[in-house]
Amino acid sequence: MVKKLATAVVVLSALLAAPAEAATKYYQQTVTGSTQAECEAAGSALAQQKQAEGYLVTWIGCGYSNFRWAGLVGWSD
């Protein structure tokens, strides 16, 4: 009985001493283009690339601002 209790304590101690998972990291990148089609193509390509690499991806489409087309691709692990 004592041996089983000692084994349980050792296993429990090992579980409690295990490091916690690392915090999620977030990234983002702006994509631009001289036309809406160029911007959308660049954003879509980047989003597909990051998704293929295993990231969770958010692709915000392009909008016109300050005389350029710009969009945002965000990803996290």
N, C-alpha and C positions, 0 to 999 in steps of 0.2 A: 504494500500500500504506500509506504513512504517512497519507494523507488518510482512508482507511477506519478506521485505528486511532484517529486523532484523533476521528472521528465517533463511534466506539464508546465512547471515553472520555467524551465530552460526554453521550451518552445515558445511560451508566451513572451518571455523576455526578448527572444530573437525577433518576434513579430513587432513588438513595441519599439525595438531599436532600429528597425528598418527605416531608411530615409523616406520621407514623403515624396510624392511625385512632384516634379518641377512645375512651376507655374506656367500657364499657357502664355506663349509669346504671340504678340500681334504685330503685323507688318502692313504697310500700305505703300502704294506707288501710284503717282499720277501719270496718266498717259495723255498725250496730246496729238493733234494732227491739224493740218491746214484745212481739211474738210471733215465733215461729220463721218463719212465713210472710212477715212484713214484712221480717225480716232477710234471708232468702233472696232475696226480690224485689229488695231494695236492692243486695245483693252481685252478683246476676246481672246487673242493669241496668248497674252500674258496670263489671263485667268485659266485657260486650258492648260498651259504649261505648269502653273502652280498646282492645279488640281491633279495633274498626272504625277507630280512629285509627292502627292499624298496630303496636301494641305486642304483645309476647309476654306473655300474661297467665296468672297462676295464681290460681284462686279457691278459697279454703279455705271450706268451708261453715260455717254458724253453729252455735254451741254455747251452752249456758246457763251463765253464770258471773256471780257477784256480782249476782244479781237482774235480769239482762238477757240478751238474746240478742245475741251478737256474732260477727262473722266477719272474715276478712281477704282483701283483694284485693291482689295484688302484680303489678307489671308492670315490664318493662325494655325498653329500646330497642336 
